[in-house]
């Protein structure tokens, strides 16, 4: 989320949730984990609202 907030200034959207998901997509391509999880799992958590308090849903 910290990276997404930094990238938000230059993003094509003002929706932090979308920017976070873009970064997670990059993490999938790079083969890295996020919070010790597969980035696709974190994307599903975001879609289900698990991260809304942190991201702002």
LUMSE-576515 format. One record per residue: chain; x, y, z of N, C-alpha, C in turn; residue number from 0. Coordinates in nm, 2 decimals, decimal comma. Each point is the difference from the previous one (the first is absolute). Layout:
! residues N
+----+--------+--------+--------+--------+--------+--------+--------+--------+--------+-----+
| ch |    n_u |    n_v |    n_w |   ca_u |   ca_v |   ca_w |    c_u |    c_v |    c_w |   i |
+----+--------+--------+--------+--------+--------+--------+--------+--------+--------+-----+
|  A |      X |      Y |      Z |      X |      Y |      Z |      X |      Y |      Z | NUM |
...
+----+--------+--------+--------+--------+--------+--------+--------+--------+--------+-----+
This chain:
! residues 57
+----+--------+--------+--------+--------+--------+--------+--------+--------+--------+-----+
| ch |    n_u |    n_v |    n_w |   ca_u |   ca_v |   ca_w |    c_u |    c_v |    c_w |   i |
+----+--------+--------+--------+--------+--------+--------+--------+--------+--------+-----+
|  A |   0,08 |  -0,12 |   0,00 |  -0,08 |   0,12 |   0,00 |   0,09 |   0,12 |   0,00 |   0 |
|  A |   0,11 |   0,00 |   0,07 |   0,09 |   0,11 |   0,00 |   0,05 |   0,03 |  -0,14 |   1 |
|  A |   0,04 |  -0,10 |  -0,08 |   0,04 |   0,02 |  -0,13 |  -0,11 |   0,05 |  -0,09 |   2 |
|  A |  -0,12 |  -0,05 |   0,02 |  -0,12 |   0,05 |  -0,08 |  -0,02 |   0,15 |   0,03 |   3 |
|  A |   0,01 |   0,04 |   0,12 |  -0,02 |   0,14 |   0,04 |   0,10 |   0,09 |  -0,08 |   4 |
|  A |   0,12 |  -0,05 |  -0,01 |   0,11 |   0,07 |  -0,07 |  -0,03 |   0,01 |  -0,15 |   5 |
|  A |  -0,05 |  -0,11 |  -0,05 |  -0,03 |  -0,01 |  -0,15 |  -0,13 |   0,08 |  -0,03 |   6 |
|  A |  -0,09 |   0,02 |   0,09 |  -0,13 |   0,06 |  -0,02 |   0,01 |   0,14 |  -0,07 |   7 |
|  A |   0,11 |   0,07 |   0,04 |   0,02 |   0,13 |  -0,06 |   0,01 |   0,00 |  -0,16 |   8 |
|  A |   0,06 |  -0,11 |  -0,05 |   0,03 |  -0,01 |  -0,14 |  -0,09 |  -0,10 |  -0,07 |   9 |
|  A |  -0,10 |  -0,06 |   0,07 |  -0,09 |  -0,10 |  -0,05 |  -0,11 |   0,07 |  -0,09 |  10 |
|  A |  -0,06 |  -0,08 |  -0,08 |  -0,11 |   0,05 |  -0,09 |  -0,13 |   0,00 |   0,07 |  11 |
|  A |   0,00 |  -0,04 |   0,13 |  -0,12 |   0,00 |   0,08 |   0,03 |   0,06 |   0,14 |  12 |
|  A |  -0,10 |   0,04 |   0,07 |   0,01 |   0,05 |   0,13 |  -0,05 |  -0,10 |   0,10 |  13 |
|  A |  -0,03 |  -0,12 |  -0,04 |  -0,05 |  -0,11 |   0,08 |   0,11 |  -0,08 |   0,05 |  14 |
|  A |   0,03 |   0,01 |   0,13 |   0,12 |  -0,06 |   0,07 |  -0,02 |  -0,16 |  -0,02 |  15 |
|  A |  -0,12 |  -0,05 |   0,01 |  -0,02 |  -0,14 |  -0,01 |   0,05 |  -0,05 |  -0,13 |  16 |
|  A |  -0,03 |   0,07 |  -0,11 |   0,04 |  -0,04 |  -0,13 |   0,15 |   0,00 |  -0,02 |  17 |
|  A |   0,06 |   0,10 |   0,06 |   0,15 |   0,01 |  -0,01 |   0,06 |  -0,11 |   0,08 |  18 |
|  A |  -0,05 |  -0,04 |   0,12 |   0,05 |  -0,11 |   0,07 |  -0,01 |  -0,13 |  -0,08 |  19 |
|  A |  -0,11 |  -0,02 |  -0,07 |  -0,02 |  -0,12 |  -0,08 |   0,10 |   0,00 |  -0,12 |  20 |
|  A |   0,03 |   0,12 |  -0,05 |   0,10 |   0,00 |  -0,11 |   0,13 |  -0,04 |   0,05 |  21 |
|  A |   0,04 |   0,04 |   0,12 |   0,13 |  -0,03 |   0,05 |   0,00 |  -0,15 |   0,04 |  22 |
|  A |  -0,11 |  -0,05 |   0,05 |  -0,01 |  -0,15 |   0,03 |   0,02 |  -0,08 |  -0,13 |  23 |
|  A |  -0,06 |   0,05 |  -0,11 |   0,02 |  -0,07 |  -0,13 |   0,15 |   0,00 |  -0,04 |  24 |
|  A |   0,07 |   0,11 |   0,03 |   0,14 |   0,00 |  -0,03 |   0,08 |  -0,10 |   0,09 |  25 |
|  A |  -0,05 |  -0,01 |   0,13 |   0,06 |  -0,10 |   0,09 |  -0,02 |  -0,14 |  -0,05 |  26 |
|  A |  -0,11 |  -0,03 |  -0,06 |  -0,03 |  -0,13 |  -0,05 |   0,10 |  -0,03 |  -0,11 |  27 |
|  A |   0,02 |   0,10 |  -0,09 |   0,09 |  -0,02 |  -0,11 |   0,15 |  -0,02 |   0,04 |  28 |
|  A |   0,03 |   0,06 |   0,11 |   0,14 |  -0,01 |   0,06 |   0,02 |  -0,12 |   0,08 |  29 |
|  A |  -0,11 |  -0,06 |   0,04 |   0,01 |  -0,12 |   0,09 |   0,03 |   0,03 |   0,14 |  30 |
|  A |  -0,04 |   0,12 |   0,05 |   0,03 |   0,03 |   0,14 |  -0,13 |  -0,02 |   0,08 |  31 |
|  A |   0,01 |  -0,01 |   0,13 |  -0,11 |  -0,01 |   0,09 |  -0,03 |   0,14 |   0,06 |  32 |
|  A |  -0,12 |   0,01 |   0,05 |  -0,05 |   0,12 |   0,06 |  -0,06 |  -0,04 |   0,14 |  33 |
|  A |   0,06 |   0,06 |   0,11 |  -0,04 |  -0,04 |   0,13 |   0,01 |  -0,16 |   0,02 |  34 |
|  A |   0,09 |  -0,06 |  -0,07 |   0,02 |  -0,14 |   0,01 |  -0,09 |  -0,08 |  -0,08 |  35 |
|  A |  -0,08 |   0,06 |  -0,09 |  -0,11 |  -0,07 |  -0,07 |   0,03 |   0,02 |  -0,15 |  36 |
|  A |  -0,06 |  -0,09 |  -0,08 |  -0,01 |   0,02 |  -0,14 |  -0,08 |   0,13 |  -0,03 |  37 |
|  A |   0,05 |   0,09 |  -0,09 |  -0,07 |   0,12 |  -0,03 |  -0,14 |  -0,02 |  -0,05 |  38 |
|  A |  -0,03 |  -0,11 |  -0,07 |  -0,13 |  -0,03 |  -0,05 |  -0,10 |  -0,02 |   0,12 |  39 |
|  A |   0,05 |  -0,06 |   0,11 |  -0,08 |  -0,02 |   0,12 |  -0,03 |   0,14 |   0,06 |  40 |
|  A |   0,10 |   0,09 |   0,00 |  -0,03 |   0,13 |   0,06 |  -0,10 |   0,08 |  -0,09 |  41 |
|  A |   0,01 |  -0,02 |  -0,13 |  -0,10 |   0,07 |  -0,09 |  -0,14 |  -0,05 |   0,03 |  42 |
|  A |  -0,02 |  -0,13 |   0,03 |  -0,13 |  -0,05 |   0,03 |  -0,04 |   0,06 |   0,14 |  43 |
|  A |   0,09 |   0,01 |   0,09 |  -0,04 |   0,06 |   0,13 |  -0,04 |   0,15 |  -0,02 |  44 |
|  A |   0,07 |   0,07 |  -0,09 |  -0,04 |   0,14 |  -0,02 |  -0,14 |   0,00 |  -0,06 |  45 |
|  A |  -0,03 |  -0,09 |  -0,10 |  -0,13 |   0,00 |  -0,06 |  -0,11 |  -0,04 |   0,10 |  46 |
|  A |   0,03 |  -0,08 |   0,10 |  -0,10 |  -0,04 |   0,10 |  -0,01 |   0,11 |   0,11 |  47 |
|  A |   0,08 |   0,10 |   0,00 |  -0,01 |   0,11 |   0,10 |   0,09 |  -0,02 |   0,12 |  48 |
|  A |   0,08 |  -0,10 |   0,01 |   0,08 |  -0,03 |   0,11 |   0,09 |   0,12 |   0,04 |  49 |
|  A |   0,05 |   0,07 |  -0,10 |   0,10 |   0,11 |   0,01 |  -0,06 |   0,14 |   0,00 |  50 |
|  A |  -0,14 |   0,00 |   0,00 |  -0,06 |   0,13 |  -0,02 |   0,03 |   0,11 |   0,11 |  51 |
|  A |   0,02 |  -0,05 |   0,12 |   0,04 |   0,10 |   0,11 |   0,14 |   0,06 |  -0,03 |  52 |
|  A |   0,09 |  -0,08 |  -0,05 |   0,13 |   0,04 |  -0,02 |   0,01 |   0,09 |  -0,13 |  53 |
|  A |  -0,06 |  -0,05 |  -0,11 |   0,00 |   0,07 |  -0,13 |  -0,10 |   0,11 |  -0,01 |  54 |
|  A |  -0,11 |  -0,02 |   0,06 |  -0,11 |   0,09 |  -0,01 |  -0,09 |  -0,04 |  -0,11 |  55 |
|  A |  -0,11 |  -0,07 |   0,04 |  -0,09 |  -0,06 |  -0,10 |  -0,12 |   0,08 |  -0,03 |  56 |
+----+--------+--------+--------+--------+--------+--------+--------+--------+--------+-----+
